[in-house]
Amino acid sequence: MRSGQVFLLYVLFQLAVVPRLWGQGWNFVKEKDGIKIYTRNQPNSQLKSFKGEITFKADVHKVNLIVGDARNIEWWDKDIIEKRVLAFEENKMIRYYLVYDVPWPFSKRDLALEAIISIDPRTGDRIVASKPVLNLVPEKDGLVRIKNYWQKWIVHPMDNGFVHVTLEGFVDPGGNIPWWLYNTVITETPMRVMTGMRDRVLSPVAAKE
């Protein structure tokens, strides 16, 4: 086979493989208490992104008050040891500053982010999409700034009083945390967060409006 033919076959192979890599679906990991957890390879990274899904009977208005509302953040993951709301436009935008506790010997992490809130007019889904905002808060000694991050909540109203909630996300913790260690524990993040969300929604304690 001539070298030109070999090169052509190589190019065709790459064209066939790359779309599959970028369009890779979610891989089911586990289910607990009605919460399903998935992971998938994040493009250009050894770290994995995550997804959690749950369907439960609840008032969708109360879910929306818990997910993506700056007045209801006390239920958040206990690993977040500092949280500040820097800006808030109801049902439009929230800016946060967060500090995460990290087990020794690693350093604490911090993150400044903006969450944009939108409604899909076709499905009625409420979407809260977050990404980092660089230079919003000066970096601090002793903290590793998280710069590669995204997260998306989707609250989908269903028939008969049920709600389907999806949480997708990715975070590169930076610093010297090994990628294999991160991939081992990352599935615990959506499990903790979605359990906390559901418990708060079903709690008799009313959310703030």
Secondary structure, 3 states (H helix, E strand, C coil): CCHHHHHHHHHHHHHHHHHHHHCCCCEEEEEECCEEEEEEECCCCCCEEEEEEEEEECCHHHHHHHCCCCCCCCCCCCCEEEEEEEEEECCCEEEEEEEECCCCCCCEEEEEEEEEEEECCCCCCEEEEEEECCCCCCCCCCEEECCEEEEEEEEEECHHHEEEEEEEEEEECCCCCCHHHHHHHCCHHHHHHHHHHHHHHHCCCCCCC
